[in-house]
Amino acid sequence: MSGYAVKQIDEMASIHGGFVKLAGDELGVESFGMQVLDFPAGFEHYPEHDHAENDHEEVYVVLRGSTDAEIDGERVALGPGTILRVDPASKRKLLPGPEGVRVLALGCSRSKPYERPEDFRLAAAGL
């Protein structure tokens, strides 16, 4: 087995109609969660959520496009090259800009080892 993995984002398995690329499982990452989110302009289906129950901290890196992040009711504009960290208990929602957005989402519990949820495994994409 090799000590590295390389994949093109657009060739990764995805779920939710292609909006969520299973980057972590595709690359064999075991210590934290990692997905690539591709949302078109006006996409309203990214749910407001938090991760208080599992102490899961998240980081969002905007790779292209733009989005507003609504965090605990406050809007923050994010463009390419911007990085946002969100506390586990904070409610968050992404609202893509006029050209859509591609975001690298990273996350892990601050208090226990990471376990990839079943719906973020390649099996969820039928692989």
C-alpha positions in Angstrom: 0.0 0.0 0.0 1.2 3.4 -0.9 1.8 6.2 1.6 -0.3 8.8 -0.3 -3.5 9.2 -2.4 -4.2 11.5 -5.3 -7.7 12.1 -6.7 -9.3 14.8 -8.9 -12.2 16.4 -7.1 -14.5 16.1 -10.1 -13.8 12.4 -10.3 -14.7 11.6 -6.7 -17.7 9.7 -5.7 -20.5 11.9 -4.5 -23.9 11.9 -2.7 -26.9 14.2 -2.7 -27.0 14.6 -6.5 -23.3 15.4 -6.8 -23.4 18.3 -4.4 -21.2 16.5 -1.8 -18.0 14.8 -2.9 -16.8 12.1 -0.5 -13.2 13.4 -0.4 -12.2 11.9 3.0 -13.3 8.4 2.2 -11.9 8.6 -1.4 -8.5 9.6 -0.1 -8.5 7.2 2.9 -8.5 9.9 5.5 -9.3 8.4 8.9 -8.5 11.1 11.5 -11.0 13.8 10.4 -13.9 14.4 8.1 -13.5 16.0 4.7 -16.0 16.7 1.9 -16.0 19.0 -1.1 -19.3 20.8 -1.3 -20.4 22.0 -4.8 -23.5 24.3 -4.7 -25.0 26.2 -7.6 -26.1 29.8 -7.3 -29.3 30.1 -5.3 -28.9 26.6 -3.7 -31.1 26.7 -0.5 -31.0 23.0 0.6 -27.8 23.1 2.7 -29.4 22.6 6.2 -28.8 24.8 9.1 -27.1 22.6 11.7 -24.7 22.3 14.5 -22.5 19.6 15.9 -22.9 20.2 19.6 -23.9 16.6 20.3 -20.5 15.2 19.1 -18.3 18.3 19.9 -17.5 18.4 16.1 -15.6 21.5 15.1 -15.7 22.5 11.4 -13.5 24.5 9.0 -14.7 25.6 5.6 -12.3 26.7 2.8 -13.8 28.5 -0.2 -12.0 27.1 -3.3 -14.0 29.0 -5.9 -17.2 31.2 -6.1 -18.6 32.8 -3.0 -21.1 32.1 -0.2 -22.5 33.8 2.8 -22.2 31.7 5.9 -24.9 32.3 8.4 -23.6 31.5 11.9 -25.9 31.9 14.9 -27.9 34.4 12.8 -24.9 36.5 11.7 -24.0 36.6 8.0 -20.3 36.4 7.0 -19.3 36.9 3.3 -16.7 34.3 2.1 -14.9 34.4 -1.2 -12.1 32.3 -2.8 -9.2 31.7 -0.4 -11.2 32.5 2.7 -11.2 30.0 5.6 -13.9 29.9 8.3 -13.8 27.9 11.6 -17.1 27.2 13.4 -17.5 26.0 17.0 -19.5 22.8 17.5 -22.5 24.4 19.2 -22.9 27.3 16.6 -25.7 26.9 14.1 -24.4 27.2 10.6 -25.8 27.4 7.0 -24.1 28.2 3.7 -25.9 30.4 1.2 -24.1 30.3 -2.2 -23.4 33.5 -4.2 -24.5 34.3 -7.7 -21.8 32.1 -9.3 -22.2 29.2 -6.9 -19.5 27.9 -4.6 -17.0 25.1 -4.1 -16.0 24.5 -0.5 -13.6 22.1 1.2 -15.3 21.2 4.5 -13.1 19.7 7.2 -14.2 18.6 10.7 -13.5 16.5 13.7 -14.6 16.0 17.3 -12.5 18.0 19.8 -13.0 15.4 22.5 -13.0 11.9 20.9 -11.5 10.0 17.9 -13.1 10.7 14.6 -15.6 8.2 13.2 -16.9 8.8 9.6 -20.7 8.7 9.5 -22.1 6.0 7.3 -23.7 8.5 4.9 -20.2 10.0 4.2 -18.7 6.6 3.2 -18.3 5.4 -0.3 -21.0 2.8 0.3 -23.4 5.8 0.5 -22.6 6.5 -3.1 -23.2 2.9 -4.1 -19.5 2.0 -4.3 
